[in-house]
């Protein structure tokens, strides 16, 4: 009997893997949900898109004269330019690797590609949202690097959240939720700080979310508090070691491989077991925060996010000379309304990208490429998006934030 095997239908199997994993990954997007998107068609597009806005007219306080006509004023417009770009990534497997693997390598590749697409696209959108210059910091601190975890006034407080909400209303940001609430995607560490507030624990200050409605976003449990619809998620923003420096910065004096559980620094002065240090240039793509568990001279034993499930070392490789920073963490509260963000995306890739499967492009048709591509851009109105910042009272192991 001729039995059709999965190896007889490689295109169907790999395509289904990609589709299934992409469908699962779509539920993890957070930041793209709050963008006012516009589709662009191939051949009827451009290198950039110009969104029109109108400036406000000055208010009038003069009584109209009964016999004289009024003097009209000029309209003033405004505009926002959004430039889309292409992004993508892929893996390739050989026929030999697929047959020798003890598990279905095509399924593993599809899962890795779908995860990479979700994390890459959402991070790109998030970084665009966080690029605004309209910032309100706790205690009116001028610079992020001056936020000190040891100063209570520079931590999150109910008064600070009220000031942030009042400022958003004064900037004419259009509320996006009921009761004049604004959307605020935040990191789970930031959410933990907010939930420690006495006012949060009092039910009259917060409103439970209607779980029967469509208020579960990105697979997380939102909560409404102090005029914000908070969306806690691991991809919310924390500026690792972005606040007041605790110790003089040092550098790595030797290369450290991904997965390594120790690093060597030029100077360990002031660093003790239990401290958290950030490796790499702050806000660089592959910076990460690890916990120091043992200090032996200039060799630090560390625990980190790890580069695989069985590892608690470094997530990324780091080169000798990279920065090692110990400083306060800073939490971000982006305030987003209906009129805050505009985005454009290619019709053929959608808002978050599409899977791409290419097989047999070599002479012997041995290789399978599994990948994704996305073509989009996001822009923000500076006045209509605010970022609140405050120092966090605690730190934790982190990467990709």
C-alpha atoms as one frame of an Amber mdcrd trajectory, in Angstrom:
protein
   0.000   0.000   0.000   1.350   3.429  -0.937   1.282   5.589   2.155   1.827
   9.316   1.840   4.395  10.392   4.423   5.250  13.823   5.742   8.542  13.576
   3.860   6.519  13.231   0.653   4.834  16.593   1.283   7.631  18.844   2.551
   6.115  22.053   1.195   2.748  21.407   2.818   4.254  20.371   6.149   6.659
  23.286   6.448   4.045  25.802   5.301   1.592  24.474   7.872   4.191  24.696
  10.617   4.906  28.311   9.733   1.224  29.185   9.528   0.362  27.494  12.826
   3.226  29.085  14.742   2.560  32.504  13.248  -1.100  32.259  14.273  -0.043
  31.393  17.834   2.502  34.219  17.938  -0.009  36.847  16.780  -1.559  36.810
  20.254   1.658  38.149  21.777   1.768  41.526  20.043   1.218  44.443  22.366
   2.501  47.738  20.997   1.092  47.534  17.481  -2.479  47.387  18.790  -2.493
  51.106  19.575  -1.261  52.400  16.219  -3.654  54.007  13.723  -2.564  51.877
  10.748  -2.860  52.576   7.038  -2.194  50.006   4.319   0.042  50.799   1.341
  -0.318  48.932  -1.934   2.542  47.922  -4.215   2.893  50.306  -7.149   0.650
  52.895  -5.499   2.803  53.947  -2.607   5.912  56.002  -1.874   9.088  56.197
   0.190   7.290  58.119   2.939   3.756  59.043   3.975   2.601  62.461   5.126
  -0.253  62.581   7.645  -2.048  65.912   7.847  -2.954  67.615  11.086  -4.496
  71.003  11.838  -3.124  73.445  14.372  -5.548  74.884  16.889  -7.057  78.330
  16.425  -6.474  80.839  19.196  -9.443  81.267  21.557 -11.575  84.399  21.259
 -12.526  86.613  24.213 -13.726  89.723  22.321 -17.400  90.542  21.979 -18.575
  90.757  18.334 -19.480  94.200  17.091 -23.089  94.337  15.945 -22.370  96.311
  12.755 -18.864  95.209  11.749 -17.741  92.006  10.129 -15.117  89.845  11.852
 -11.526  89.565  10.637 -10.843  85.948   9.618  -7.639  84.282  10.775  -5.395
  81.998   8.797  -5.631  78.259   9.131  -2.382  76.587  10.156  -1.653  72.959
   9.379   0.740  70.402  10.749   2.029  67.126   9.414   3.671  63.868  10.436
   6.007  61.996   8.074   6.209  58.210   8.451   8.885  56.318   6.524   8.327
  52.558   6.235  11.241  50.132   6.044  11.654  46.446   5.308  12.625  43.982
   8.035  13.033  40.239   8.076  14.964  37.185   9.215  15.275  33.531   8.247
  16.851  30.176   9.069  18.016  27.557   6.578  18.279  23.803   7.096  19.939
  21.230   4.907  18.379  17.947   3.845  21.049  16.048   5.804  20.294  17.990
   8.996  16.568  17.339   8.653  17.031  13.593   8.309  19.632  13.283  11.064
  17.758  15.372  13.634  16.091  13.379  16.404  13.146  15.813  16.370  11.301
  17.558  13.573  13.713  20.346  12.776  11.179  22.009  10.483   8.742  22.473
  13.346  11.509  23.857  15.542  12.574  26.279  12.831   9.007  27.444  12.292
   8.552  28.119  16.014  11.854  30.013  16.278  11.032  32.126  13.208   7.534
  32.981  14.454   8.915  33.984  17.855  11.657  36.078  16.262   9.116  37.867
  14.079   6.866  38.726  17.018   9.655  39.953  19.264  11.427  41.895  16.533
   8.385  43.688  15.122   6.860  44.524  18.498  10.203  45.808  19.758  10.635
  48.001  16.674   7.165  49.492  17.176   7.843  49.976  20.877  11.130  51.773
  20.230   9.300  54.136  17.887   6.695  54.857  20.554   9.406  55.481  23.145
  11.267  57.883  20.872   9.182  60.895  21.845  10.667  63.925  23.606   7.613
  64.724  25.745   8.767  63.307  29.087   7.556  63.808  32.659   9.812  62.434
  35.392   9.010  61.875  39.052   9.894  64.817  41.301  10.468  66.873  38.113
  13.953  65.408  37.739  15.562  66.812  34.602  17.535  63.773  33.426  16.863
  60.057  33.537  20.377  59.516  34.878  19.468  61.636  37.929  16.592  59.392
  39.020  17.633  57.796  42.318  15.933  54.707  43.745  16.886  55.811  47.260
  14.886  59.040  46.934  11.243  58.273  47.675   9.962  61.275  45.715  11.586
  59.840  42.573   9.785  56.495  42.881   6.285  55.950  41.546   3.479  57.463
  43.603  -0.227  58.067  43.222   0.461  61.798  43.009   2.920  61.240  40.161
   0.383  59.148  38.242  -2.232  61.858  38.777   0.201  64.494  37.509   0.924
  62.340  34.458  -2.795  61.936  33.725  -3.446  65.658  34.213  -0.569  66.494
  31.875  -1.968  64.116  29.238  -5.353  65.840  29.410  -3.678  69.270  29.183
  -1.834  68.132  26.035  -5.199  67.251  24.451  -4.336  63.577  24.106  -7.610
  61.902  23.231  -8.529  59.253  25.831  -8.718  55.762  24.403 -10.657  53.996
  27.131 -13.726  54.643  29.289 -13.687  57.288  32.029 -11.012  59.339  30.246
  -8.406  56.599  30.576  -5.262  56.336  28.481  -3.515  53.176  27.350  -0.183
  52.533  29.097   1.784  49.399  28.138   4.236  48.768  30.982   6.778  46.186
  32.030   5.693  43.690  34.672   8.362  45.087  37.014   6.764  48.526  36.639
   3.333  47.009  37.301   4.638  45.443  40.512   5.794  48.864  41.741   2.399
  50.407  41.008   0.530  47.610  42.748   2.501  48.231  45.930   0.932  51.669
  46.302  -1.515  52.056  49.166  -4.031  53.667  46.819  -3.953  50.632  44.524
  -4.890  48.381  47.421  -7.970  50.490  48.119 -10.730  49.344  45.763 -12.228
  52.818  45.391  -9.082  53.977  43.597  -9.043  51.284  40.948 -11.612  49.652
  38.713 -11.568  45.938  37.913 -11.439  45.133  34.203 -14.506  43.645  32.531
 -13.248  40.186  31.591 -16.311  39.599  29.406 -15.327  42.411  27.079 -12.350
  42.817  24.775  -9.991  44.196  27.347  -7.485  41.347  27.520  -4.702  42.570
  25.250  -1.642  40.609  24.275  -2.601  37.699  26.508  -2.066  39.695  29.720
  -4.301  40.899  32.541  -4.782  44.677  32.331  -5.919  46.862  35.191  -7.373
  50.354  35.378  -5.839  52.691  37.938  -5.257  56.449  38.336  -6.719  57.199
  34.897  -4.672  54.633  32.975  -5.519  51.338  31.358  -2.274  49.585  32.283
  -1.168  46.675  30.087   1.565  44.730  31.934   3.806  42.744  29.621   7.372
  41.478  29.521   7.973  43.781  26.530   7.022  46.894  28.441   9.961  49.235
  28.890  12.508  49.320  31.684  15.709  51.305  31.260  18.218  48.864  32.731
  20.754  50.785  34.856  19.398  53.991  33.326  19.202  55.963  36.588  21.687
  57.215  39.165  24.940  55.265  39.077  25.615  53.209  42.218  29.239  52.310
  41.422  31.836  53.711  39.073  31.384  52.109  35.671  33.910  49.470  34.683
  34.432  47.279  31.627  34.872  43.639  30.738  38.543  42.674  30.535  37.891
  39.423  28.657  35.385  38.129  26.122  32.368  36.313  27.582  30.459  33.723
  25.560  26.667  33.385  25.496  25.729  30.994  28.283  28.772  31.841  30.390
  28.192  31.948  34.155  31.145  34.199  34.964  32.673  37.404  33.614  36.001
  39.145  34.235  35.959  42.902  34.824  38.705  45.503  34.849  37.736  46.538
  38.376  35.326  44.941  40.849  35.590  47.796  43.333  32.224  48.310  45.042
  30.591  45.271  43.410  29.255  42.730  45.896  27.322  39.482  45.771  23.644
  40.268  45.297  24.259  43.313  43.100  22.765  43.607  39.614  25.013  44.817
  36.784  24.208  45.618  33.176  26.578  44.353  30.495  26.954  46.234  27.224
  26.199  49.772  26.131  22.976  50.901  27.798  19.979  50.588  25.470  22.037
  48.619  22.937  20.259  45.716  21.250  22.113  43.024  23.212  22.608  44.634
  26.599  21.453  42.552  29.560  21.302  42.667  33.351  22.706  39.810  35.446
  22.877  39.137  39.168  26.291  38.807  40.788  26.402  35.732  43.035  30.122
  35.499  43.866  32.962  38.029  43.708  36.475  36.536  43.490  38.947  39.294
  42.686  37.899  40.618  39.277  36.013  37.443  38.361  32.274  37.661  38.927
  30.022  34.621  39.003  26.707  35.705  37.545  23.166  34.453  36.925  21.392
  35.714  33.838  18.537  35.076  31.418  20.525  32.302  29.711  20.827  31.434
  26.048  18.733  28.240  26.257  16.280  26.536  28.581  18.961  24.609  30.496
  21.200  27.639  31.075  21.120  30.498  33.594  24.180  32.346  32.322  24.517
  35.150  29.806  21.928  35.436  27.055  24.352  37.127  24.662  28.063  37.067
  23.973  29.970  40.156  25.137  33.358  41.417  24.017  36.252  42.633  26.109
  35.945  46.365  26.655  32.143  46.451  26.831  30.645  48.588  29.590  29.637
  47.149  32.961  27.194  49.434  34.780  25.552  49.315  38.184  22.812  51.916
  38.488  19.162  52.364  39.374  16.559  50.898  37.039  14.070  53.350  35.530
  10.512  52.399  34.657   8.642  53.901  31.706   4.915  54.644  31.429   4.069
  55.569  27.821   0.759  57.448  27.704  -1.063  56.626  24.461  -4.349  58.036
  23.203  -6.421  57.679  20.044  -4.552  60.483  18.310  -1.003  59.519  19.354
   0.363  57.186  16.680   0.192  56.638  12.943   1.623  53.717  11.041   1.818
  52.385   7.495   2.358  48.817   6.358   2.660  47.001   3.069  -0.518  45.192
   2.079   1.437  42.064   1.160   3.041  41.704   4.597   0.318  43.041   6.899
   0.928  44.962  10.101   3.136  42.391  11.786   4.784  40.551   8.910   4.170
  37.270   7.094   5.894  33.889   6.977   8.080  33.107   4.000   8.971  29.596
   2.841  11.507  28.902   0.106  12.577  25.380  -0.771  15.088  23.857  -3.166
  16.792  26.939  -4.478  20.089  25.081  -4.837  20.827  22.716  -7.768  20.097
  19.583  -5.739  17.082  21.100  -3.937  18.407  20.292  -0.483  17.809  23.531
   1.422  14.680  24.860   3.106  14.521  28.517   4.109  11.978  29.458   6.778
  11.645  33.144   7.480   9.510  36.221   7.869   9.349  39.696   6.384   7.587
  42.908   7.324   7.401  46.326   5.687   6.114  49.051   7.964   6.801  52.320
   9.739   5.384  54.100  12.814   5.382  57.795  13.665   4.149  59.743  16.681
   2.769  63.209  17.286   5.147  64.680  19.860   2.409  66.517  21.713   0.031
  63.583  21.811   2.239  61.017  23.473   3.940  61.318  26.852   6.443  59.116
  28.600   6.448  59.070  32.372   9.673  57.917  34.040  10.496  57.035  37.642
  13.148  55.087  39.541  12.393  51.494  40.455  12.991  50.298  44.003  14.181
  46.878  42.898  16.036  45.187  40.052  15.953  41.758  38.446  17.648  39.701
  35.755  16.605  41.138  32.394  17.316  41.076  28.677  15.497  42.356  25.575
  13.859  45.315  27.304
